[in-house]
Amino acid sequence: MEPNVFRSLSRRTLLQQTAGGFGYLALQALLAAESAPTSIQSPLIPRTVSLPARAKRIVFLFMKGGPSHVDTFDPKPLLQRDDGKPYPFEQPRVQFATTGKLLKSPWTFRQHGQSGLPISELFPNVATHADELCVLRSLHGTNTAHGGACLKLHTGSDTQVRPSMGSWLLYGLGTENQNLPGFITICPTFAHGGVNNWGSAFLPAFCQGTPIGNASIPSDKALVKHILNTQTGAVAQRQQLDFIAKLNRAHETLVGPDLALEGRINAFELAYRMQSTMPEAQDLTGESDATKRLYGMDQPITENFGRQCLMARRFLERGVRFVQVTHSDGEVQWDQHGNLFKGHSKNALEVDKPIAGFLSDLKQRGLLEDTLVIWGGEFGRTPTAQGTDGRDHNPYGFTMWLAGGGVKPGFAYGATDDYGYFAQNDKVHIHDFHATILHLLGLDHEKLTHRYAGRDFRLTDVSGHVVKDILA
């Protein structure tokens, strides 16, 4: 048999055609494995950081579809005054759809807390936490479509498959609980980037996000499938895993290092450990009625998102490094090209009380100080009208807010123009946003790199500056 043919054989064919010789190799590997510990060291062990870390973990409250900044956290008096008039400046060259004249916000803004942060009446409960919010009003991206904008926000690229920010954090920091995934996304949407929004791309497989449920099912059905093995006991499972690991190590000895194989081995081990920890983490029966009311789980309109937020808190306090909670009703989400008042009213009602309860719960448990909370969508909306009562996509200027985790509380940073179309003062690009998030967790975005296909990659690509003015 010629060498080049031998190298092209599949594992199954190799077993069939080299039974005697391979038996010796397998025996050698098995004997070597017996002298090694049965447990495989997790690649997710916590790592030291190069910068002083202000936060230990992140929760991203993702409002799928793009909430309107000029109707939520970025008040525009001139927009109210000039309702129905033409936008007085040049509009973007690239637009998702044609819009008409200026459309005022149907909601009133009021100042809240000692900081006096103005917040729309859409969020009366979140407004009680005004003195804990750090509102970024000058974010801007590059893509007017949901798919590209979602990928840009989650991965730093709107055109290529790249690792998500949760994966980069896991790669750089590891996690504090070896019995749970370090990156969990609760009820994510499969649309507009789908799995790439929580994927690890070319990073090691252990950096992959673990989805629990999806946007098309209620959160009480969002469980890890097949988490319990009712047919095989723990001892037998351990023996099976050890035997599979020995076979895989033998294969690795034969063909050389294989990152995909290494990822599968680690996934088997994590799944085994999760059997005892995941059901307990998702079991809300031990939570008090008062806590469930705090999250709005006693009301049908807030029950679904409230449960997601409560699950997120339980994961965070158990050492999960990055948790994403997605608000998406499987239909139009926050994407109100029409019916702005009806759509945004419904959406805000579903999330306002759960988010406020979540912030209160984190604070009273001492978790808010070192947990970075992020709220926002993939872009904002235009101040000009689409139809008579809708707003189009606007990546050129929009708002997100942060809380806890070392950011200035009761603070607004940056500004869009007088009508809210373009980021204008202290502009924050998505790459700057990512650089700042990494900095808050003790990571230098320029040093957090991974070499792939002959090039060093990072979350911020070749750009990004830490927004130091928002650091506490």
GIZICOR-V483890 format. One record per backbone hydrogen bond with DSSP energy under -1.0 kcal/mol. CO is the residue of the C=O (numbers start at 1). NH is the residue of the N-H. If there is no record, write none. Layout:
<<CO	NH> <CO	NH>>
This chain:
<<2	6> <3	7> <6	9> <10	14> <11	15> <12	16> <13	17> <14	18> <18	22> <19	23> <20	24> <21	25> <22	26> <23	27> <24	28> <25	29> <26	30> <27	31> <28	32> <29	33> <30	34> <33	36> <42	45> <44	175> <57	372> <58	323> <59	374> <60	62> <60	325> <61	376> <62	64> <62	327> <63	66> <64	334> <69	72> <69	74> <72	120> <76	80> <77	81> <78	82> <82	85> <85	102> <101	385> <102	84> <108	121> <110	119> <112	116> <112	117> <117	112> <119	110> <120	123> <123	127> <125	128> <126	129> <127	130> <129	132> <130	133> <133	411> <134	402> <135	413> <136	400> <138	428> <139	398> <140	430> <145	149> <146	150> <147	151> <148	152> <149	153> <150	154> <151	155> <152	156> <154	165> <164	168> <165	169> <166	170> <167	171> <168	172> <169	173> <170	174> <173	47> <177	180> <182	322> <183	210> <184	324> <185	212> <186	326> <188	215> <191	194> <193	196> <194	197> <195	198> <198	209> <199	164> <200	203> <204	207> <205	208> <210	185> <212	187> <214	217> <218	221> <219	222> <221	223> <233	237> <234	238> <235	239> <236	240> <237	241> <238	242> <239	243> <240	244> <241	245> <242	246> <243	247> <244	248> <245	249> <246	250> <247	251> <248	252> <249	253> <250	254> <251	255> <252	256> <258	262> <259	263> <260	264> <261	265> <262	266> <263	267> <264	268> <265	269> <266	270> <267	271> <268	272> <269	273> <270	274> <273	276> <274	278> <277	281> <278	282> <284	287> <288	292> <289	293> <290	294> <291	295> <292	297> <293	296> <296	299> <299	303> <302	306> <303	307> <304	308> <305	309> <306	310> <307	311> <308	312> <309	313> <310	314> <311	315> <312	316> <313	317> <315	320> <316	319> <319	176> <321	58> <322	184> <323	60> <324	186> <325	62> <327	64> <332	335> <334	336> <335	337> <336	391> <339	343> <340	344> <341	345> <342	346> <343	347> <344	348> <345	349> <346	350> <347	351> <348	352> <351	355> <352	356> <353	357> <354	358> <355	359> <356	360> <357	361> <358	362> <359	363> <360	364> <361	365> <362	367> <362	368> <363	366> <368	405> <370	56> <370	57> <372	59> <373	403> <374	61> <375	401> <376	63> <380	394> <383	103> <385	100> <389	340> <390	386> <392	382> <394	380> <395	141> <396	423> <398	139> <400	136> <401	375> <402	134> <403	373> <404	407> <406	472> <411	135> <413	137> <415	424> <415	425> <422	417> <425	415> <428	140> <429	433> <430	434> <431	435> <432	436> <433	437> <434	438> <435	439> <436	440> <437	441> <438	443> <439	442> <440	54> <440	55> <442	51> <444	447> <444	448> <447	449> <450	457> <452	455> <455	452> <457	450> <458	461> <460	463> <466	468> <467	470> <468	471> <470	408>>
